[in-house]
Amino acid sequence: MMSSTRIYKADETYLPADVYNTLPCVNLAKVDEEEQKWAAARSALLQTISDYGLEDVFSLHLLHRHYDLPANHAMVYEQSPYPPSDDLPFFEICRPRCIQNLEAARKPRGKFFFYRQDTETMSAYEYTTELGPDITSTAYESFINDFCRELLKLKVENVFALSLSSPSENSRILYETEVPAYKATLRLEKADWVPDGFSTDWVSSTGEMGGVYPRCVPKGASKPADKHSRRRNSEHHRTEYIGPTDSTSVGVIWDGKILDNDSVAYSVLLKARELIIH
């Protein structure tokens, strides 16, 4: 039950794996139905972000996970170290990292935050190595409290999460593919070999709320056009790697098809693998 006096705050401490593993998985067969069902709540939450003028800092995310997480691990995003070019789109990977190893390096920041009932906080459930604003600071305290109250009032705390917009994602539309062998996901900037999908992250047009637009749609766009996750025959798109560990001999399977070693897709996905296993 929502307290009228409680101040809801953001929490970036590592989420226990047993709590992470209770987060919902996307039911791809019901994506369109669910999107219509929660459209009004989505608009209201985006309005809260807009009211604070924080469209460049926060977006709204579909609360979901792809895999179960091993104990003492956290899901962490890392950006590609390669400069984007015509032949190499921007990409980032998300993979389970041992918390003990993370504590020996620079601590990742929270990337996605959900309402955690047992602590009554907006708790990070996935993290990023990219630098960004400290949303646990007093500068965002009022917004976090109001956003959480709206989330609970609308009874969508098990549907939506708060997303921290990384600087690298500005003006980018990212598409998601699973890499099951490593319990990883790969998010790619749109390229001609990357198929379309459905939205899992939304921003409002800056200064306007006449429409709700998926993440990174340019100002002036009149309808949704993005998609962070993707679907294929009620399955997530998948990337698989076969053969020896020698990078010159690895085969890459994209949605069940072996890629030509000379293709752009092969080159990109091989670089992503190097980042995943490093």
Long-range contacts (C-beta under 8 A, 24 or more apart in sequence): 2-149, 2-152, 2-153, 3-120, 6-120, 7-141, 7-145, 8-120, 8-121, 8-122, 8-144, 8-145, 8-148, 8-149, 9-121, 9-122, 9-136, 9-141, 9-144, 9-145, 10-110, 10-113, 10-121, 10-122, 10-123, 10-124, 10-135, 10-136, 10-140, 10-144, 11-116, 11-119, 11-121, 11-122, 11-123, 11-124, 11-136, 12-109, 12-110, 12-124, 12-127, 12-135, 12-136, 13-123, 13-124, 14-74, 14-99, 14-102, 14-124, 14-127, 15-74, 15-116, 15-123, 15-124, 15-125, 17-68, 17-69, 17-70, 17-71, 17-72, 17-73, 18-71, 19-116, 19-118, 20-65, 20-69, 20-75, 20-125, 21-65, 21-68, 21-69, 23-63, 23-64, 23-65, 23-114, 23-125, 24-63, 24-64, 24-65, 24-158, 25-64, 25-65, 25-66, 26-62, 26-64, 26-200, 26-229, 26-236, 28-231, 28-234, 28-235, 28-236, 29-234, 31-198, 31-231, 32-198, 34-159, 35-198, 35-199, 38-156, 38-159, 38-160, 39-212, 41-154, 41-156, 41-159, 41-160, 42-160, 42-202, 42-212, 43-209, 43-212, 44-150, 44-154, 45-147, 45-150, 45-151, 45-154, 45-156, 45-160, 46-202, 46-203, 46-204, 46-209, 46-212, 47-204, 47-209, 48-143, 48-146, 48-147, 48-150, 49-143, 49-147, 49-203, 49-204, 50-204, 50-207, 50-209, 52-142, 52-143, 52-146, 54-140, 54-143, 55-203, 55-204, 55-206, 56-165, 56-170, 56-206, 57-133, 57-135, 57-140, 57-164, 57-165, 58-143, 58-162, 58-163, 58-164, 58-165, 59-163, 59-165, 59-201, 59-202, 59-203, 59-215, 60-160, 60-161, 60-162, 60-163, 60-201, 60-202, 60-203, 61-112, 61-160, 61-161, 61-162, 61-163, 61-200, 61-201, 62-159, 62-160, 62-161, 62-199, 62-200, 62-201, 62-229, 63-112, 63-114, 63-158, 63-159, 63-160, 63-161, 64-200, 65-125, 66-178, 66-183, 66-185, 66-236, 67-96, 67-180, 67-183, 69-96, 69-183, 70-96, 72-98, 72-99, 72-100, 73-97, 73-98, 73-99, 74-99, 74-102, 74-108, 74-126, 74-127, 75-125, 75-126, 75-127, 76-102, 76-108, 76-126, 76-127, 76-128, 76-129, 77-108, 77-111, 77-126, 77-127, 77-128, 77-129, 77-130, 77-166, 77-187, 78-128, 78-129, 78-275, 79-129, 79-130, 79-166, 79-168, 80-271, 80-272, 80-275, 81-275, 82-271, 84-189, 87-264, 87-267, 88-264, 88-267, 88-268, 88-271, 89-188, 89-189, 89-190, 89-191, 89-194, 89-268, 90-168, 90-172, 90-174, 90-188, 90-189, 91-186, 91-187, 91-188, 91-189, 91-268, 91-271, 91-272, 92-168, 92-174, 92-186, 92-187, 93-179, 93-184, 93-185, 93-186, 93-187, 93-272, 93-275, 93-276, 94-126, 94-184, 94-185, 94-186, 94-187, 95-182, 95-183, 95-184, 95-185, 95-276, 96-183, 96-184, 109-134, 109-164, 110-135, 110-164, 111-163, 111-164, 111-166, 112-161, 112-162, 112-163, 112-164, 113-161, 113-162, 113-163, 113-164, 114-157, 114-161, 114-162, 115-148, 115-151, 115-152, 115-157, 117-157, 122-147, 122-148, 122-162, 125-161, 128-164, 128-166, 130-166, 130-167, 130-168, 131-167, 132-164, 132-166, 132-167, 133-164, 135-164, 163-201, 165-203, 169-215, 169-216, 170-216, 171-216, 171-218, 172-216, 173-214, 173-215, 173-216, 173-217, 173-225, 173-226, 173-227, 173-228, 174-215, 174-216, 174-228, 175-227, 175-228, 175-229, 175-230, 176-200, 176-228, 176-229, 176-230, 176-236, 176-237, 177-230, 177-236, 177-237, 177-238, 177-239, 177-254, 178-236, 178-237, 178-238, 178-239, 179-238, 179-239, 179-240, 179-241, 179-272, 179-273, 179-276, 180-238, 180-240, 181-240, 181-241, 182-276, 182-277, 184-276, 186-239, 186-269, 186-272, 186-276, 187-228, 188-268, 191-264, 191-265, 191-268, 193-263, 193-264, 193-265, 194-230, 195-230, 195-232, 195-237, 196-227, 196-230, 197-227, 197-228, 197-229, 197-230, 197-231, 197-237, 198-227, 198-229, 198-230, 198-231, 199-224, 199-226, 199-227, 199-228, 199-229, 200-227, 200-228, 200-229, 201-228, 239-269, 239-272, 241-273, 247-273, 247-274
